[in-house]
């Protein structure tokens, strides 16, 4: 077996184990597929989309400020560092949390 094939086999095994654990969780807590899909949508998908908006907003502001600084002459060159991505990740985290906390406003919905 080639290493790449072994990695694929292990990945498939991990996926099947994950699916099995999800089925056990659904059976244990008597959660149907539509309700689980609703929970995943509200607590994972929507907050992730909010987080991507936050990341893009922070990253856009950083790029605009660096471009303006380069044009004015404050910066000698224009470059985007890993620290800029780290700061943009703060935007992702903040808006991800906002997306999750929005779900707790109407707690009777679930």
C-alpha positions as CSV (number, residue, x, y, z in Angstrom):
1,X,0.0,0.0,0.0
2,X,1.4,3.4,-1.0
3,X,1.5,6.2,1.7
4,X,-1.1,8.2,-0.2
5,X,-3.5,5.3,-0.4
6,X,-2.9,4.6,3.3
7,X,-3.8,8.3,4.0
8,X,-7.0,7.9,2.0
9,X,-7.9,4.7,3.7
10,X,-7.3,6.3,7.2
11,X,-9.3,9.4,6.1
12,X,-12.2,7.1,5.0
13,X,-12.0,5.2,8.3
14,X,-12.0,8.5,10.3
15,X,-15.1,9.7,8.3
16,X,-16.9,6.4,9.0
17,X,-16.1,6.7,12.7
18,X,-17.3,10.3,12.7
19,X,-20.6,9.3,11.0
20,X,-21.1,6.5,13.5
21,X,-20.5,8.8,16.4
22,X,-23.0,11.3,15.0
23,X,-25.6,8.5,14.6
24,X,-25.0,7.4,18.2
25,X,-25.4,11.1,19.4
26,X,-28.6,11.5,17.4
27,X,-30.0,8.2,18.8
28,X,-29.0,9.0,22.4
29,X,-30.5,12.5,22.4
30,X,-33.4,11.6,20.1
31,X,-32.5,14.2,17.5
32,X,-34.0,13.7,14.1
33,X,-32.0,14.6,10.9
34,X,-34.0,17.8,10.2
35,X,-33.4,19.1,13.7
36,X,-29.7,18.2,13.6
37,X,-29.4,19.9,10.2
38,X,-31.1,23.0,11.7
39,X,-28.7,23.0,14.7
40,X,-25.7,22.6,12.5
41,X,-26.9,25.3,10.2
42,X,-27.6,27.8,13.0
43,X,-24.5,27.0,15.1
44,X,-21.9,26.2,12.5
45,X,-22.7,27.3,9.0
46,X,-24.2,30.7,9.6
47,X,-21.6,31.8,12.2
48,X,-18.9,30.6,9.8
49,X,-20.3,32.8,7.0
50,X,-20.4,35.8,9.5
51,X,-16.8,34.9,10.4
52,X,-15.8,35.0,6.7
53,X,-17.4,38.4,6.4
54,X,-15.5,39.6,9.5
55,X,-12.2,38.2,8.1
56,X,-12.7,39.9,4.7
57,X,-13.7,43.3,6.3
58,X,-10.6,43.3,8.6
59,X,-8.3,42.1,5.7
60,X,-9.8,44.8,3.4
61,X,-9.2,47.5,5.9
62,X,-5.6,46.4,6.4
63,X,-4.9,46.3,2.7
64,X,-6.4,49.7,2.2
65,X,-4.4,51.2,5.0
66,X,-1.2,49.6,3.7
67,X,-1.9,50.8,0.2
68,X,-2.6,54.4,1.4
69,X,0.6,54.3,3.5
70,X,2.6,53.1,0.5
71,X,1.1,55.8,-1.7
72,X,1.8,58.6,0.8
73,X,5.3,57.3,1.4
74,X,5.0,56.1,5.0
75,X,5.9,52.5,3.9
76,X,8.8,51.9,1.6
77,X,7.2,48.8,0.1
78,X,3.8,47.0,0.0
79,X,3.7,43.6,1.5
80,X,1.1,41.4,3.4
81,X,2.5,39.5,6.3
82,X,1.3,36.6,8.4
83,X,0.6,39.1,11.1
84,X,-2.0,40.8,8.8
85,X,-3.7,37.4,8.5
86,X,-3.6,37.0,12.3
87,X,-5.3,40.4,12.7
88,X,-7.9,39.4,10.1
89,X,-8.5,36.2,12.1
90,X,-9.6,38.4,15.0
91,X,-12.4,39.7,12.7
92,X,-13.4,36.2,11.9
93,X,-13.5,35.3,15.6
94,X,-15.5,38.3,16.6
95,X,-18.2,37.9,13.9
96,X,-18.3,34.1,14.4
97,X,-19.2,34.7,18.1
98,X,-21.8,37.3,17.0
99,X,-23.3,34.7,14.7
100,X,-23.4,32.1,17.5
101,X,-24.8,34.6,20.1
102,X,-27.6,35.7,17.7
103,X,-29.0,32.2,18.1
104,X,-29.5,32.7,21.8
105,X,-31.7,35.8,21.4
106,X,-34.8,33.7,20.7
107,X,-34.2,30.7,22.9
108,X,-37.8,29.4,22.3
109,X,-36.9,28.7,18.7
110,X,-35.2,25.4,19.5
